[in-house]
Amino acid sequence: MHMLKFNHLRFTHLWIAIFALTLAACGFQMRGMADLAFHTLYIKNNSLSISKSLKKTLAVNGVTIVNNPEKAELMLELMDESTQKKILSLSGGGLVREFEIYYRLNFRLRDPINELWGPMQTLEARRDYTYDDTQLLAKQSEEGALYDDMRKDVVNELLRRLIVQKPKSAVSQ
């Protein structure tokens, strides 16, 4: 009995080692912190639906959100966000079978030492899903989950755009 437990444990450790080596061999690397060139950020109009998620993501990456634009190394204006829903396909009887939904965020950036804001930039996410009138509540829930997922994708894309920003005020400090 003791020998059986020992062999099972040995077998489990062997599979864990093989799995770890396979992950390492394929180039898998856990996502670390973003390499941002600034540590303080002022967000203008932070009342949008992604604001909470954006602030959390920035905090995890070592960025402090400041309430005074004069204390910021970089300024971000969340101009507006929008959602859109389009019919993607219809059944032979004219009933909706698929929808396509969009989430868009318009924003712009400014280095505090500049007087002017940069050009407006747009981030967009798109999903499509099947629709069935007989499962109305489930499909509404699915749509809400897809919008949440798109917001997360947009926050991650915004973070990638912030990574390439090298504000002069942060470089000179």
C-alpha positions as CSV (number, residue, x, y, z in Angstrom):
1,M,0.0,0.0,0.0
2,H,2.8,2.4,0.9
3,M,4.6,1.6,-2.3
4,L,1.5,2.3,-4.3
5,K,1.1,5.8,-2.8
6,F,4.8,6.4,-3.4
7,N,4.5,5.5,-7.1
8,H,1.4,7.6,-7.5
9,L,3.2,10.6,-6.0
10,R,6.2,10.0,-8.2
11,F,3.9,9.8,-11.3
12,T,2.1,13.1,-10.3
13,H,5.4,14.9,-9.9
14,L,6.6,13.6,-13.2
15,W,3.5,15.0,-15.0
16,I,3.9,18.4,-13.3
17,A,7.5,18.6,-14.4
18,I,6.6,17.6,-18.0
19,F,3.8,20.3,-18.0
20,A,6.2,23.0,-16.6
21,L,8.8,22.1,-19.2
22,T,6.3,22.2,-22.0
23,L,5.1,25.7,-21.0
24,A,8.7,26.9,-20.8
25,A,9.5,25.4,-24.1
26,C,6.6,27.1,-25.9
27,G,7.7,30.6,-24.7
28,F,4.8,31.0,-22.2
29,Q,5.5,33.8,-19.7
30,M,3.2,35.2,-17.1
31,R,2.1,38.7,-17.7
32,G,4.1,41.0,-15.4
33,M,3.7,44.7,-14.7
34,A,3.5,47.1,-17.6
35,D,6.7,49.2,-18.2
36,L,5.2,52.7,-17.9
37,A,7.4,55.8,-18.2
38,F,5.2,57.7,-15.7
39,H,4.0,57.2,-12.1
40,T,1.2,59.8,-11.8
41,L,-1.8,60.2,-14.0
42,Y,-4.6,62.7,-14.1
43,I,-7.9,61.4,-15.5
44,K,-10.3,64.0,-16.8
45,N,-14.0,62.8,-16.9
46,N,-13.4,59.6,-15.0
47,S,-17.2,58.8,-14.7
48,L,-17.3,56.4,-17.6
49,S,-18.2,52.7,-17.1
50,I,-14.5,51.6,-17.5
51,S,-13.1,54.1,-15.0
52,K,-13.1,51.7,-12.0
53,S,-11.4,49.0,-14.0
54,L,-8.9,51.4,-15.5
55,K,-8.0,52.8,-12.1
56,K,-7.5,49.3,-10.7
57,T,-5.3,48.2,-13.7
58,L,-3.2,51.4,-13.4
59,A,-2.8,50.9,-9.6
60,V,-1.6,47.3,-10.1
61,N,1.0,48.7,-12.5
62,G,2.3,51.3,-10.0
63,V,0.5,54.4,-11.3
64,T,-1.1,56.8,-8.9
65,I,-4.2,58.6,-10.0
66,V,-4.0,62.3,-8.9
67,N,-6.8,64.8,-8.5
68,N,-4.8,67.8,-9.5
69,P,-3.5,68.0,-13.1
70,E,-0.5,70.0,-12.0
71,K,0.8,66.9,-10.0
72,A,0.5,64.5,-13.0
73,E,3.2,63.4,-15.3
74,L,0.6,62.5,-17.9
75,M,-3.0,63.5,-18.5
76,L,-5.7,61.3,-19.9
77,E,-9.1,62.6,-21.0
78,L,-11.8,59.9,-21.4
79,M,-14.0,61.8,-23.8
80,D,-16.9,59.4,-24.3
81,E,-17.9,55.8,-24.7
82,S,-20.6,54.2,-26.8
83,T,-22.2,50.9,-27.4
84,Q,-23.9,49.7,-30.5
85,K,-26.0,46.6,-31.5
86,K,-26.6,45.5,-35.0
87,I,-28.5,42.6,-36.5
88,L,-25.9,40.2,-38.1
89,S,-28.3,37.6,-39.5
90,L,-31.9,36.7,-39.8
91,S,-33.6,33.3,-40.1
92,G,-35.8,32.3,-43.1
93,G,-38.8,33.5,-41.1
94,G,-37.4,36.9,-40.5
95,L,-36.4,36.3,-36.9
96,V,-33.0,37.6,-35.6
97,R,-30.5,34.8,-35.2
98,E,-27.3,36.7,-34.6
99,F,-26.3,40.1,-33.2
100,E,-23.1,42.1,-33.5
101,I,-22.3,44.4,-30.6
102,Y,-19.6,47.1,-30.3
103,Y,-18.0,49.1,-27.5
104,R,-16.1,52.2,-28.4
105,L,-14.0,54.5,-26.2
106,N,-12.7,57.9,-27.4
107,F,-9.8,59.5,-25.4
108,R,-6.9,61.8,-25.8
109,L,-3.6,62.3,-24.0
110,R,-1.6,65.4,-23.0
111,D,1.8,66.0,-21.5
112,P,1.3,68.6,-18.7
113,I,4.1,70.8,-20.2
114,N,2.1,71.1,-23.4
115,E,-0.8,73.5,-23.8
116,L,-2.7,71.3,-26.4
117,W,-4.3,67.9,-26.1
118,G,-3.1,65.2,-28.5
119,P,-5.4,63.9,-31.2
120,M,-8.5,62.0,-30.3
121,Q,-7.9,58.2,-30.3
122,T,-10.6,55.5,-30.5
123,L,-10.5,52.0,-29.1
124,E,-13.1,49.6,-30.3
125,A,-14.1,46.0,-29.4
126,R,-16.6,43.9,-31.3
127,R,-18.4,40.6,-30.5
128,D,-21.1,38.6,-32.1
129,Y,-23.4,36.1,-30.6
130,T,-26.3,33.9,-31.5
131,Y,-29.8,35.0,-30.4
132,D,-32.9,32.9,-29.5
133,D,-36.2,34.5,-28.5
134,T,-37.0,31.5,-26.3
135,Q,-33.9,32.2,-24.1
136,L,-34.4,35.9,-23.7
137,L,-33.0,36.2,-20.1
138,A,-30.0,34.0,-20.9
139,K,-29.2,36.0,-24.0
140,Q,-29.5,39.3,-22.2
141,S,-27.1,38.0,-19.5
142,E,-24.7,36.8,-22.3
143,E,-24.8,40.2,-23.9
144,G,-24.0,41.9,-20.6
145,A,-21.1,39.5,-20.1
146,L,-19.8,40.3,-23.6
147,Y,-19.9,44.0,-23.0
148,D,-18.0,43.5,-19.7
149,D,-15.4,41.5,-21.6
150,M,-15.1,44.1,-24.3
151,R,-14.6,46.8,-21.6
152,K,-11.7,44.7,-20.1
153,D,-10.2,44.4,-23.6
154,V,-10.4,48.1,-24.1
155,V,-8.8,48.8,-20.8
156,N,-5.9,46.4,-21.7
157,E,-5.5,48.1,-25.1
158,L,-5.5,51.5,-23.4
159,L,-2.8,50.3,-21.1
160,R,-0.7,49.2,-24.1
161,R,-1.2,52.6,-25.6
162,L,0.0,54.2,-22.3
163,I,3.1,52.0,-22.3
164,V,4.4,53.8,-25.5
165,Q,3.8,57.2,-24.0
166,K,7.0,58.9,-22.9
167,P,5.9,62.2,-21.3
168,K,8.7,64.9,-21.2
169,S,7.8,65.8,-17.7
170,A,8.4,62.1,-16.6
171,V,11.7,61.9,-18.6
172,S,13.1,65.1,-17.1
173,Q,12.5,64.0,-13.5
